[in-house]
Structure formats: C-alpha cells, structure tokens
Amino acid sequence: MRLFTLAATSARPLLLLAVLLSLPTIGRGQALVAPFNTQYKLTDLGKLPAPIADLYSGLCFDTNTTMLVAGASNSAGSLMYQVTLNRDSAGHITGFAPGPTLYKNSPFIDGGPQEGPTGVLFAACFNTNQMLQWKPTGGLPPDKTILLTPLGVSSSTGGVVFIPAGFPGAGGMRITSFSTSEFYSASFAPDGLGTFNVGPITLVTTIAGGPVDFVYVRPGAPLLGAPKQYMLVSEWSNDTISAYQLDGGGNPIPASRTLFMNIPGPTGAQYDPITGDYVFTTWVAGASKVVRVSYTHTNSSTGEGDFNGVHYNNPGMNNGEGWFLGGGQAPTVGCAPPARTPHEKFAISRAKQNLLHLPTAPYRGSARLLGPFALGSMQTRSPVAKLTQNGPRPDATNQMVFNLGSRANVAAASDGSDSTGVVGYAILVALLGVVGGALLWQRYSAA
C-alpha cells in the first residue's frame, strides 16, 4: 500500500517493500460489483509494451488510435510514452502495439496527463505535490512546474482533471490530494508564455480512499444515467473504483459514494472517445496493468447495451428507447475528450417496422443501431442502419423506417463486422428447405 500518512516525506518507489508487506485489505480481487456487474463487462488488457516501465501513471487519449501514459511513475526518471492501440471491429481496445514512442519526460507524475486549454498537457505529481505542464509544441521536459503546497493543496497529489462539456462546471480544473482524499477546485489563467498560472485553489470536499484520477460518466451509462450525473474515482488506497453523484459545481457528493469495482492499485481513469468504454491504469509493484470497462451487450426486453456509440434500452422484439452518445469523434489535438451530444433520444417501435425517431439536433460522429432479427422468437441482432455525421435526416419529422424483414436491407447495412443477419437468414432458408423436403417425402412415400 502507498503509505499516504508518509506521503509528504517518502516517495512511493521507496515504499515498494511496504507495498508488498502491507497489502491493502480492501478489494484485492479484480471484479465489478453488483449491480454494475450485470450491466458492464471488465476486460483485462494486460501490461503495456516495452520499454514502458512498471508502475503506471494516469492516461489520456491523444488520438483515436493512440494514448499517452507514463511508466515508473512517482519517480524522478518517469517517462511518458505514446502507445498505439489495437482495436477490434467494434472499436473496443484489445491490446497495444509494440514499440511505443517516447513522448515526454514526466518526473514524479501520478495523475494525468490531461489536456487543458490550447492543448497544454497537465499532470499531478506524487510525492512532490507539484503540477507539470507541457506545451503542445514543446520538447521532452516539462515547460512549467508549479508547487501546489503554497496554494493550499495538502501534500501530496493526486490527480488533475478538467470537467468536460455537458457537466456542471464545464471547463473547470479539479485536483485531488491522494494523501488526505481532499478534492479541490482550481482557477487558472494564461501566463503569456504558452502555459498557465494556477490559483487560487479552494477545498471543496473530502472523499475517500486515496483518490488519484477520476472520469466523468457520459450520458446514457447504465445505472449511472440521467437525471443524475456521476464521476468514477480511482481510489488507490482502497483498491477500488467508486461512483459519486455530482453536485451543481461538478464536484463529488461524499455521501453518494457507491462501490463500482474492486481492482488493486487504480491510478488512471479515462473515457474512450470511440466506444464510450472506461479505461483504467494501475500502480502495483510487478503487476501494473490496463483494464477497460464496457457496457454489456444484451438482447432481453429489459436489457441495456451499446454499440459503437449508441446506448439503447430494450433492444429485443418489443418497443424500446435510448440515448445517442455521439460516438466516433476524434479529438483534434492532445487528450481533450471530444464534445458529446447529450441526451439525444431515439425510439424503436416493432409495431411500426422499427421506426427510428431521430433527435432534432444533428448527429455527431457515427454509430450503428442494433435491432432485432424480426423473425418471431428468434431475436438475433444485426446492424440495420449506419448513422453518419450530421445525418441522415430523411424528412421533417426526423423519422426513418427500416424493414427488418428484408434480407437485402440487413446485408446492405452490414459493414462486415457483423454477419448475424445474413447467417440467420441462411439458417432459416436451410430449415425451411429441410421442412419442405420432409413434407414432400411424406406425401410421396404415402402415395
């Protein structure tokens, strides 16, 4: 365990023996907890490729195909790398390509990197209680280092996060103290040199568990959706990730803390702009890793799921509705999460040939809507539509009709990543052939 009572005077790399001898008693297993384990899936992505050292910092997505993360975090020799992501046909991260690129020197980094205004990268440092900044056009060393202790942050941080668009306090900076579990709001302003002055800093509240980074939960997430808004916090000391409801300023409400997942040594917490998955890094001596948490794909009359940016309810044969999340957008520079289209509602009506009611605002990004097979009780799903940027808008009522009983429709909508519709129809034709042959044989044998 990182001994946060000694954090002000002892670096985490010097406490590795303590890590091994005083393992945390909370959540040593790696698992989602009820009820979240019914709506989410945990995937272990393993270790990052060499030469990234063990003991990972936080992370961020700088493009759709790469992320930034540091090894040997909390040490003077920590280095940040750009890592190329391997994704499956649905866009989910499955692993990492070899040969990451050295990106920045990141001494004592803990939480972060996070992108702020004008593309400047920010990170918090343990146990120096500093904040690092790198210009988007700068070199390897940090362009600015700020000591947070004189500004009122208890030593030592911790994490630094910017509130994304669509949440209360959007654009604001928030800082955690790992050592005291305190949560701060920080003002910042350009310093005229391409970086930022920080302060004043205000203590907002105290949460739990030795927090490092945290991520704001996007609209439509199962069990964490409207009308309330949430964040997920990496609690290193507790070996847990917990969900907190937000107050009117985008800050966590301590009394709302709900255990989301057990995982040893979580540090980083980030939102995948392609799939809406949540990605977490860990700081565990000899066993640091990366994991992702995805919405569970279900096909029941009450289930929830997502696919390439669409979150939907009730995707079975009955009527349903859900939220379009605006998946598939790429950050233009650095690690800022792309703007999302919040709470755009759609509905699926089996009685009207799966009438899709589109929201009034233009769509952002692209996504595929999954629908039922429309063959009685055979509720196999197939992609039946591909929604592209700023459209489609077939008429003034914002409605689109798909005839799921047409093989041509399903086949035309498939992009090769899901052949369920075609295979299903082939099976149906084969079954009809067998039944027809049996009937003919019975008739002629009786004759």
N, C-alpha and C positions, 0 to 999 in steps of 0.2 A: 504493500500500500504506500502511496505517496504520503508521507507524514506531514499533513498540512500545518500542524502546530509548529513545525520547524521550518516552514517554507521560507520564511524571511531570511534564514541564515544558511540553509543547506540545499544544494541543488539536487534535483531528482536523480541525475545519473550517479551521484554519490550515495544514494539510498537504495541501490539495487539489492543489496543484501537484506535490507529491511523489507523490500518488496517481497522477497522470497520467504522470509521468516515470519512475516505478519500479513498473510494473505487476507484480503477482506472477507468478512463473513457473509456479506450480502450478495446474492445473485452470481455465484461462481459459474453457474451454468449459462449457456447461451441460448436464450429462447424468448419468444414473445409470450406475454402473459394474457390470461383471459380478461376481458372478452376479445382483445385485439388479435389473438391467435386464430380467431375464426374469420377474420376479415383481411388479414395481412399474412405475407409469407416472408420468412427470413432466409436469405441466401448468403452463404459464406464464400466470399471471393478470394480468400487466402491472402498471402503476403504479396507485397509489391516487388517488382523485379529489381535485380541488382543493377547498379550499385547502391540503391536506396537502403540506408541502414535501418535496423530495427528501431522501435520506439517512435511511432508516427505522430505527427502534428495533426492539426485540423486539415481541411481540404477545401478546394473550390473548383468549379468547372470554368476553365477559361475559354473553351470552345465546346462544340458538341462532341468532339472526338478526343479531347484531352482534359486532364485535370492537373491541378497543382497540389503537391503535398511534400512535406519535409520528413526526412529521417533523422535519427539521433537528436530528436527534439529535446529541449531543455538543456542543451549543451552548447558550448561556445563554437563547436565545429559543425553545428547542424547545417544541412544543405537542402534546399528546396529544388524539386525536380518537376518537369512537365512529363506526364505519363500518358501514353496513348492507350485509349480504351478499346477493348474488344466488345462488340455488341451483337446480340442475336437478331433474328429477323424482325422481332417486335421492338427492338431498340434497347432492351434491357442490357445492362453491363454484365458480362460473363467472365471477364478477366482483364489482363493487362499485357500489352505487347512488350517484348524485351527491348532493352536499350533506351531507357528514359533519358531525357535531355536535362542537363544541369541548367537551372533557371535563375536561382538567386542564392546568395549566402543569407542564412536565416538564423543568426546566433540566438540561442535560448528561446526560439519560437515555441509556443504552446498552442493556443487557439489561433485560428486563421490558417492560411491567408484569406482575407475577404476583400472584395473590391469596393472602394468608395467612389466618391465623385471624381470625374475626369480620368478614371481608370487607375488611380493610385491604389496600390495594394497596401493593406493594413494587417498587422498581426500583433498578438499579445505575447508577452514573454514571461516564462517562469524560470527561475525564481528572482529574476532581476526587477520584476514589476515595471517593465518598460513596454512601450508600443513602438513598433517598427513601421516605416513607410517606404515604399519603393515607387518611383515614378514609372509610368509605362514605357518611357524611353530611356530609363536609367540603366546602369550596369549591374553587376552582381551584388555589391554591398548595399545595405540599406541607405536610402537618401536622407532619412531623418530618424532620429531616435528620441523618444520623449520619456522621461521618468515620470511615472504616474503617482508615486507616493506623495509628492508635494501638492498634487491636485486632489488628494483625498481618497485615492483607491488603496484599500488595505492590501498589503503585500502578502501573497502575490497573485497576480492574474495567472491563469484565467483565459478568457476569450474576449473577442471584439466582433460585433455583428452589426450590420446596417439593416434597418427594418425595410422590407421590400414594399413595393407599391401594392395598394389594396388592403393594407393593415393600418390600424390606428398608429399615429406617429411615424408614418412612412417617411423614409429618408433619414431618420434619426439614428444616432450611434448609441449602442448599448454595450456595456462592459461587465464581465463577471470577475469577481475575485475568487479564485479557487480556494484559497486558504480560509476565507471566512464565509463563503457562499453568499456574499453580498452582490446585489445587482444594481448597476449604476446607469444613469442617463448622462451622456456627454455632449456638450456643444463643440462645434469645430468650425473653422473658417480658413480660407486660403491664406497662406503666409507670403504670397508674392514670389515664391521660389519654385512653384510647382507641387508643393506638398501642403500640409495643413497644420495649423495650430489647434490644439485640443484644450478645452476647458471653457467655462467651469464644468466640473463634474459633480453630479448630485446623486447621493444614495437614494434609491427608490424603495428597495425592499430587501429582505433576506430570504433565500430559498433553501435548498438542501443539497447535501451530497458531494461537495467539492465540484461545482459546475465548471465546465470548460466552454466548449462551443454550444450553440443552440440553433435551431432552424424553425422558421415559421411555417405552420402547416397550411398548405394551399386549400382553397375552397373545394368541397366535394369529397374530402377524405372520409372514409368510413369511420363512424363512431367519434370523429373529431371535426364534424362539419357544422354548417350553419344551424341555428342563428349565432352560436358561439364561435370564437376563434381561439386558436391554440398555438403553442410552441412545443417542440420536443427538445429537452435539455440533456446533454451528456453529463452524467454525474459520476465522475471518475472514482471518488472515494467510496461510493455505494455500489459500484459495478452495475449501474442501472441507467436506463434512459427513461425519463418521466415526461408526461404531458402536463402542461399547465394551461389553464384558461388565461386569456389576455384581458387586461383592464382597458380603459379608454385611452391609455397612452402607449399601448403596445407592450406593456410590461406583464410579467407573470403574476398571477394571484396565488400566493403561497398555499392558502387553504384548499385550492383546487387540485393540488398535486395528485396525479394518478400514475401508478407504475405502468409503463408501456412495454419494457423489455429488460431482461437481465442479460448483461454482457460484460465480461471482465475489461476494466480499464478504458471506457469510451472517452474519446477526446473530440474528434471532429464530427460535425453534423451538417449535412448539406442536402439540397434538393436537386435531383437530376432534371435539367430542363427539357430533356427529350421524352422521358417516360412518366415523370412525376414520382419516381421512386425516391426513397430517402437513403442516403449513403452515409455510413459512419466509419470512422477510423478508430483504432485502439492503441493504447500505450501500455504494453505488457512485456516485461523483460523476456526476450526469447520467443515471444508468441504474439507479437503485434500483427494485426490483420485489418482487412477492409470487409465490411458486410453491406448488403443492401436489403431494404425492406420494401416490398411491392404490395399493391392491392391484390387480394386473392381473386382469381377468375372463377366465377360460379355460374350456374345455369338454373338456379331454382327460382321459384316465383317470388321469393323474398330476398334473394342474394344481391350482392353488390360486386362490382368489379371495375376494371379499367382496361383500356387497350390503346396504346399509342396516343394518350392524351384525352380520351373520353372516359369519364366516370359515369356509370349508369346504375340504376336500380332495376330490379325485376326484369332481367334480360331473358326470361323464359317465354312461354307462349302467351302469357297474359299481357295486359297493358302495363306500361312502365314509364318511368321518367328519371331524369338525372341531370348532371351538370357537365357542360363542355368546359374543359380546363385550358384549352388553347395550347396543346402540346405541339412539339416540333419546332419551336422557335429557338434560334441560336443567339447567344449573347454576341454583341457586335465587337466587344473588346473586353479583355480581362475576365473577371469572375462574377460580374453582376448578373443575377438571375433575370431572365427576360420578363417583360411585363406580361401579366396574365389577364385574361378576360374573366372577371369574377362572376360566378353565379349566372352563367348563361344557360338557360333551362331548355331541355328538349323533352319530347314525349314520344313514346312508341305505342301505337294502337293496333293490336292484332285484328280487331274488328274492321279496321279501315285499311287493310292490306299494309299494315305497318306504316302508317302516316307519320312522318317525322316533322314535328313542329320546330322550326328553327327560331333562335332568338332574333330580336330586332337589330341588334348591333352586328357589324360584320365579324365573321370568324377570324381568329388569329391562328396562324400555323396550319397544321394539317392533322387529320386523325381519321381513323376508320371506325365506323359504327358497327358493332356486332349485333346481329339479330338472330332469331330462331330459324330453324330449318323450314318451318311451316309445313311439316308432314305429320300432322296428328300428334301422337305422343312422342315421336322422335324429335327431341329438342336439341339436335346438334346445331351448333352455331357456325356461321360463316360470315366473312366480311361482305356486307351488302352495299356499302357506299363508301366512297372516299371523299372526305370533306377537305377542300383545299383552301388556301389563304384567300380571305375576303370573299368567300362564296361557298357553295353556289347559292344563288338567290333566284329560284325559278319563277316566283310570282310575288305579288304584293302581300299575300297572306303569309309569306315565309313558310311555305309548306312544300314538302317533297314526298312523292309516293313511290314506294318500291314494291314490286310484285315479287315476293319471295318464292312464289310457286314456279318461277321461270328459271330453268337451268341457265339460260343464256345470261340472265341478269346476274346471277351469282358468279358465274365464270368470268364475266366481263369485269366485275368489281374486284375479283381476287388479283393480287399482285404477285402471287407465287409463294407467299409466306404462309398461306392457309388454304389448303385444298379440300377442306372438310366438305364443302358444298358439292363439288364435283364427285368426290369419292362417295358421299352419301347417296347421290343420285344414281351412281353406278351400282351401288349395293341394292338400291330399290329396284332398278331395272332387272338386275340379276334375280332378285327374289320373285318379281312378277313373272320372269321367264320360267323359273322353277315351278311356280304355282300353275302357270298356264300349261306347261308341259305335263304336269301331273294330271290336270283335268282332262287334257286330250288323251293321255294314255288310259285313264279310267274309262273314258267314253268308248274308245275303240276296242279296248280289251273286253268291255261288256258286250259290244256288238259281236 
